[in-house]
Amino acid sequence: MPSVRDRALDALLRPVLARALQTFVKPAMHPIVPVALQRTLVTTAARSTARKPRGTTVRGVRLGSVVGERVDGLRVRAGYALLYFHGGGFCIGSPLMHRSIAAHLARHSGMSVFVPAYRLAPEHPYPAALDDALAAYRALLAGGYAPERIALVGDSAGGGLALALLVALRDAGIALPSSAVLLSPWVDLSLSGASVWFNAADDPVVSPAWLAACARAYAGSLAPNDARVSPLFADLHGLPPLGIYVGTREILLDDSARLAVRAREAGVRVELRCYDGLWHNWQFQAGVLPSVAPTFADAADFIESSNGADPTA
């Protein structure tokens, strides 16, 4: 339960941060801005509004054919791994940009967090990102991590990539991870969810125009509602438990709500949590906005309940 001080600080900071994002980040994430410039501007903004926990260690790693980062907190459980796919509409984002999110995941879970630098569109449209995600997962298995001790995490487009990877693993007969946590996942590139429009002005980060441009860049020759790039429309049976966490004022609210319904209909265990008044990818404000911490605690608890890990180990 947040303290009185934290609640007061949160009430003070939320409108300030939302206005800053609306003023500086949302205009940078627009189709008129060249992708290379978007990558620079948004990375700078993300790193200026996030804080890593003390004691975080970061080192470069190679996951098969993919380079990336390994992020650890002060407490590390040997043999447990989170494979984290960053967001950015499949066009921007990197392990560096999302390092603070990875660090908070490491702190709360006690697991090593591996963040692959998967290839981005428009230079590398589908299936490049999915191929890299599969290579990274195979590398963890080859490195001795048991599938039941691996969990996937992804935010925004990374959440869609994590879900697409689960479907691909199941279809290929590869052992599935214990669970997946999807933070504000983008799972419908056709933008058919109602919140894309009714939350368009209220979400201070993402616009329909930017999402549409990213969808075209990533899908390439595929239709945006093709299940290979929009896993909301995939067959979801046989997948491991899904923890889906979304803010009520964000543009992709309906992606999460519809995914929860479809996954439950397919027999998948789902935990859907909606965080009141929070925007797309509010996890970047970890360490600054007190209301962010419960997201990581909830994610860690969900992963714990799915992999059966001993929290004292």
N, C-alpha and C positions, 0 to 999 in steps of 0.2 A: 504494500500500500504506500503510495507516494506521500511524503511528508507535506505539512502545510507550506513549508518554505518552497519545496519543489513545485507544488501546485501553483503558488503565487508566481514563481519564476517562469513557469511554463506559460501562464496566462499573459505575462508580460512579453515573452520572447516570440510566441507564435505569430502574432500579427507582424512583428518586425521582420522575422525571417521570411514569412510568406510574401511581404512586400518586396524584400530584397530579391527573392527568387523571381517574382513577377517582373521586376525591373531589369534584372541583369541576366538571368538564365533563360527564361522563356524566349526573349527575343533572339538570343544566340542560337537556340534550337529551332531554326526556321529554314525552310527550303531555300530561301534566297541567300543564306549564308553558306559559303563553300564548306564542304564537309571537313576539310583539313583545318579550317579555322574554327569550326564547331568543336572539333576534338580538343584544340588548345584552350579555347575559352571555357568550355564546360569542365574540363579537367582542373583548370585553375580555380574556378568557382567552387567545385566540389571539395577540393582540398582545403580551401579557405574556410569552409563552414563545417568541418568535421574534425574530430579529435580521436586519436588512437589511445587506447588504454596504456597506462604505464607498464613497462615490462614486455611490450610487444617486440618480437623479433621477426625479421623479414629476410628471406634469402631467395635468390634465383634458383629455379629448378627446371628440369626438362622432363616433360611427361610424354614419353614416346617421341613423336615428331613435333611436339608443341612445347614452346618455352612458356614460362609462367613464374609464379611466386608461391612460396610456402610461407604461411603466416602462423606463428605460434604465440600463445599467451604465456603467462607465468606458469600455469599448470597444464601439462601435456600428458594425455593418456596414450601410452604406447599402443600402437596397432589400430587406432581409430582415426578416420579421416573424413573431412568434409570436402567435397569437390564443388567449388563455387563458381558459377557462371555469371559474369557481370552483365549489367544491362547497358543500354545505349542505343536501342532501336536497331541493333545489328550493324550499325554504322559508326558509332563512336563508343568510347569507354575502353578501359584497360585495367589490368591489375593495379597499376599505380593510382588511377582515378578512384578505384573502389577499395583501396587498401584499408581505409578506416572501417568499412563494413566488415571486411574479412577479419580485421583485428578484433572487433567486438564479438563476432561469431566465435572466434577462437577463445576469447576470454570467457564467454558464457558457457560454451560447450566443453571446454578442456580438450578439444580435438584439434589436430593440425588441419589447417585450411589451405587447400591447394587451389590456386586461381590461374587457369590457363589463359594465355593471350590468344584466343581463337581468332581466326582471320575474319576481317570485317568487310562488309559491302560498302560502297559499290564495287570496290576492286575485286572482291571475292563473294559473289552471291551464293545462294544455296546451291550445293550442299556443303560448302566449305566449313561453315561453323559447326554443323552437325558432325562432319567427318573428324574435325579436331576434338570435339567433345567426346566422341567415341574413342579416339586415340588416347585421350587423357584418362578416361575411365579404365581402358585396357592396361594402361601403364601402372595405375594403382594396383590392379589385380596382379600384374606381373611383379610388382614390387613387394608383394607379400600381404597386402591388405585384403582381408576376407570380405566378401560382398556384404555380409550382414553387419560389418563394422564400418561401412561406408554409407554416408548420406549425401544426397545432392542438395544444393541450395542454389537458387537463382533469383535475381531481381529483374523485373521488367522483361525486356527481351531475353535476358538470361534465364528467367523463369520459364518462358516458352521453350527455350533451348533445352532446359533440364527435362521438361515434360516430353519433348520430342525425343530426347535421348532415351528416356524410359521406354517409350513405345518401340524405338529401334532395337534396344537391347532385348526386350521381350520377343519381338519378331525374329531376332537372330538366335534366340535360344541361349543368350548369355545371362549368367546369374545376375539378378537384379540387386541394387543396393537396398538398404533397410528401409529407407524413406526418402521423401523429398520435401523441402520447404520452399515454397514459391512466394516471393515477396513482390506484391503488386504485379503479378505476371501478365505479360502480353502474349495471349494465346490465340488471338483472332486478328490476323492481318487484314481481313476484309472490313474491319471497323464497324461491324454490325451491332455492337452493343449500344444501348440507348445512352449510357453514361458518357460515351464519346462526345455526345452533343450536349446533354443537359449539364454536364460538369465541365464543359470546355472552358468557360470563363472563370470558374471557381478554382480550377487546378492551376496553381502558380508556376508549374514546371512544363507541362507537355501540352501541345496543341494538336488538333486533328490534322492540320496541314503537314506538320512535321512527321507524324505517324504515317500518313499516306505516302509521303516521299520515301521514308525508310522502308515501308512495305514493298514499294515498287523496286527499290534497290536490292533488297534481300531476296524477294521471290523470283526475280529474273523472269524466266519464261513460264513459270507456274502461275496459276490463278491465285489471288490472295486468300481464297477460302479453301485452297488445297490443303488437305490434312497434313501433308509433309511440312508445310511452313506455318500452318495454323492448327496446332494439335488439339484445340478445343473440339475440332470435328473428327478427331481420330477415334478409333476403337480403343477404349480405355480399360478394358477388362484385364485382370491379372496384374495390375500395377501395385506397387507397394503403397503404404499410407502416404497421404498428401496433407501437409500443413499449408494452408493458403491464408496469407495475411495482406490486408488491403485497407486503405484509408477511405473514409466516406466521401471526401470531397475530390477524389481523384478521377481522372478521365477513364481509367481502366477498371473502375469498380465492377461493372457488369461482366468483364472477362472473368473475374474471380468468382462472382456469384453463379454464372452459368457453368463454369468449370466444376464447381462444387456439386451442382445438381447432376451434371452428366457423369461425373466420376462416381457419385453415390449410386446412380442408376446402374452403373457397370459393376457394382459390388466392391468398390474401393473405399477404404476407411478414409474419411476426410475430416479435418478440423479447419473450419472457416472462421476467421476472426476479423471483424471490421473495427478499425480504430477511429473513433469519432473525431471529426474535424481535421484529420491529417490528409496530406496531399501525396502525390505520386513520389515514391522513393524518399519518403521522410527519413529513412534510415541514414541518409547522409548527414543528418544533423545530430548523430550520436555523439554524446559527450558535450553537447551544447544545449539541446532541448531535453529536459528531464523525461518527457513522455515517450522518448524513443527507447529507453532501456527496456521497458516491458516487452517490446517486440523481440529482442534477442533472448530474453529470458523465456518467453513463450516458445520460441523456435527451439531453444536448447531442451526444454522440457518435452516438447513433441518428439524430437529426435531420440531423446532418452527413452521415452515410452515405446518407441518403435524398434530400437536396436537392443534393448534390454541391458544397456551398459550399466555398470555399477558406478554411481556418482562418487563413491569414495576411492575408486581405483586410481 
